[in-house]
Amino acid sequence: MISANDKVNALHAAYCSVSGRETPLMPHWERGWLIASNYGLTLDDVRSVFLERKRLVSKGAANGGRHAACLSLRNWIQDEEEIANLLDECHELRARKRVRVMDSGKADVLRATGRPTEMPSEPAKQVGELSLIQQLRKAAQ
């Protein structure tokens, strides 16, 4: 089956590609992919989640990992709860990707010269401190 929605077809193809499975697109799964895509699921998210779950499966459930069943499509988009869990996991992985990591060569040089190796980060700003908000306030006056 091929969906009339290109996003659904692309998400399903990404899952099949990363998993190595030729799972047919069933109407029930088409609905799940559609809901997930409407809430922002991307092709990169599908790949990231599958590879992260696969890494956790290899770690072993007894050692804090996951069971192999988490890789099955039925445990991705079976119902609204599974879709919500999938999207939550996607956002968690996106947040981890945003964490800045220092290049190991640069860290070695900094340690050798006695300088800190932590990545500099700006403290969180209040919404009112953002320049766009300040510009909008000025324009509204």
C-alpha positions as CSV (number, residue, x, y, z in Angstrom):
1,M,0.0,0.0,0.0
2,I,1.2,3.5,-0.7
3,S,-0.2,6.5,1.2
4,A,-1.6,9.6,-0.5
5,N,0.5,11.5,2.0
6,D,4.2,11.9,1.0
7,K,5.3,12.4,4.6
8,V,3.8,9.1,5.6
9,N,5.5,7.3,2.7
10,A,8.8,8.9,3.6
11,L,8.6,8.1,7.3
12,H,7.7,4.5,6.6
13,A,10.5,4.2,4.0
14,A,13.0,5.6,6.5
15,Y,11.9,3.1,9.1
16,C,12.2,0.2,6.6
17,S,15.6,1.5,5.5
18,V,17.1,1.8,9.0
19,S,15.6,-1.4,10.3
20,G,16.4,-3.5,7.2
21,R,12.8,-4.7,7.1
22,E,10.4,-4.7,4.2
23,T,7.3,-4.0,6.4
24,P,4.3,-3.2,4.3
25,L,2.5,0.0,5.0
26,M,-0.8,-1.0,6.6
27,P,-3.8,1.4,7.0
28,H,-3.4,1.3,10.8
29,W,0.3,2.3,10.6
30,E,-0.5,4.9,8.0
31,R,-2.7,6.6,10.6
32,G,0.1,6.4,13.2
33,W,2.7,7.9,10.8
34,L,0.3,10.6,9.9
35,I,-0.3,11.6,13.5
36,A,3.4,11.5,14.3
37,S,4.3,13.6,11.2
38,N,1.6,16.2,12.2
39,Y,3.3,16.5,15.5
40,G,6.8,17.1,13.9
41,L,8.4,13.6,13.5
42,T,11.1,13.8,10.9
43,L,13.1,11.3,8.9
44,D,16.1,12.1,11.1
45,D,14.1,11.4,14.2
46,V,13.1,7.9,12.8
47,R,16.8,7.1,12.2
48,S,17.9,8.5,15.5
49,V,15.3,6.7,17.6
50,F,15.9,3.4,15.9
51,L,19.7,3.5,16.2
52,E,19.4,4.6,19.9
53,R,16.9,1.8,20.7
54,K,19.2,-0.6,18.9
55,R,22.1,0.5,20.9
56,L,20.1,0.0,24.1
57,V,19.0,-3.4,23.0
58,S,22.6,-4.4,22.6
59,K,23.3,-3.2,26.1
60,G,20.8,-5.7,27.4
61,A,17.6,-5.2,29.3
62,A,19.1,-6.6,32.5
63,N,21.8,-3.8,32.3
64,G,19.4,-0.9,32.0
65,G,18.9,-1.4,28.2
66,R,15.8,-2.2,26.3
67,H,14.1,-5.4,24.9
68,A,14.3,-6.2,21.2
69,A,10.5,-5.7,20.8
70,C,11.1,-1.9,21.1
71,L,12.4,-2.0,17.5
72,S,9.1,-3.5,16.1
73,L,6.9,-1.0,14.2
74,R,3.9,-2.0,16.4
75,N,5.8,-0.5,19.4
76,W,6.3,2.8,17.6
77,I,3.0,3.8,16.2
78,Q,0.4,1.3,17.5
79,D,-1.7,3.9,19.3
80,E,-1.7,7.4,20.6
81,E,0.2,6.5,23.7
82,E,3.0,4.8,21.7
83,I,3.1,7.8,19.3
84,A,3.4,10.2,22.3
85,N,6.2,8.1,23.7
86,L,8.0,8.1,20.3
87,L,7.7,11.9,20.1
88,D,8.9,12.3,23.6
89,E,12.0,10.1,22.9
90,C,12.6,12.2,19.7
91,H,12.7,15.4,21.7
92,E,15.0,13.9,24.3
93,L,17.4,12.8,21.6
94,R,17.2,16.2,19.9
95,A,18.1,17.8,23.2
96,R,21.1,15.5,23.7
97,K,22.3,16.4,20.2
98,R,22.3,20.1,21.2
99,V,24.7,19.6,24.0
100,R,28.0,21.0,22.9
101,V,31.0,18.7,23.1
102,M,34.5,19.9,22.9
103,D,36.9,18.3,20.4
104,S,39.3,15.9,22.2
105,G,42.4,17.6,20.6
106,K,41.3,21.0,21.8
107,A,40.6,19.6,25.3
108,D,44.1,18.1,25.4
109,V,45.7,21.4,24.6
110,L,43.6,23.3,27.1
111,R,44.4,20.7,29.9
112,A,48.1,20.9,29.0
113,T,48.0,24.7,29.4
114,G,46.1,24.6,32.6
115,R,42.8,26.1,31.2
116,P,39.3,24.8,31.8
117,T,37.9,22.2,29.4
118,E,34.2,22.8,30.0
119,M,32.3,24.2,27.1
120,P,31.3,27.8,27.8
121,S,27.5,28.2,27.9
122,E,25.4,31.2,28.3
123,P,23.0,31.3,31.3
124,A,19.3,31.0,30.4
125,K,17.6,34.3,29.5
126,Q,14.2,35.4,30.5
127,V,11.9,35.8,27.6
128,G,11.7,39.5,28.2
129,E,15.4,39.8,27.8
130,L,15.4,38.5,24.2
131,S,16.2,41.2,21.6
132,L,13.2,40.2,19.4
133,I,10.8,40.7,22.4
134,Q,12.4,44.0,23.2
135,Q,12.0,45.2,19.6
136,L,8.4,44.2,19.6
137,R,7.8,46.1,22.8
138,K,9.4,49.2,21.4
139,A,7.4,48.9,18.2
140,A,4.2,48.5,20.2
141,Q,4.8,51.7,22.2
